Amino acid sequence: MVAIITLENIDLQKNITATLDYIGKEESAFILETGKIYKTKELLTNALISSDNDSARLLAGVLGEENFVAKMNQKAHSLGLNKTFFVNSTGLDPKDLSAGINISSATDLANLLIYIKSRHPEILRISSRPQYNICDINDYCKMVLNTDKLLENKDFRFKIIGGKTGSTDL
């Protein structure tokens, strides 16, 4: 959903500065560097391939975390994803559970994938890449690997057309 909200609300060429307000926090992949400036497209790709929560936080920060999450929930509602609810942009379990947790159902996730396939197939293309060089606006690049190990498993009989890994304790 972070990818959808980003694609539908933020210019992919927008410059976003990595600041300590957003990076190096919980479940950081420590890929982004403080003070470096990245295009939205780079942060979106990094979030999808390396499952980088810093990138998700930076993307949400463009609209403001609260507004971004509200847009995620509005989009879920508009798509009929009635068993889906978001409390943050990372999908991580919140420290304060009084506001609820990020939750969905298998049916809602299947319907979300149908929407992605029909409206934003670029999400699938990005998330099925085994690796990527994320670059700042000065072309300082770092190689990141996809967290989906099935992409490089030669014994796996099926072709992965896209996806996103991740889990939480809850």
URVENZI-V893295 format. One record per backbone hydrogen bond with DSSP energy under -1.0 kcal/mol. NH is the residue of the N-H (numbers start at 1). CO is the residue of the C=O. Records with the same first field share a line. If there is no record, write none. Layout:
NH=CO / CO
//
This chain:
5=1
6=2
7=3
8=4
10=6
14=11
16=38
18=36
22=19
23=19
28=25
35=18
36=33
38=16
40=14
41=12
43=39
44=40
45=41
46=42
47=43
48=44
49=45
50=46
52=46
56=52
57=53
58=54
59=55
60=56
61=57
64=60
68=64
69=65
70=66
71=67
72=68
73=69
74=70
75=71
76=72
77=73
78=74
79=75
80=77
81=76
82=80
84=81
85=103
100=97
103=85
109=105
110=106
111=107
112=108
113=109
114=110
115=111
116=112
117=113
118=114
119=115
120=116
123=120
125=121
126=122
127=123
128=124
129=126
132=144
134=142
136=140
137=37
139=136
142=134
144=132
146=130
147=49
149=147
151=148
156=153
//
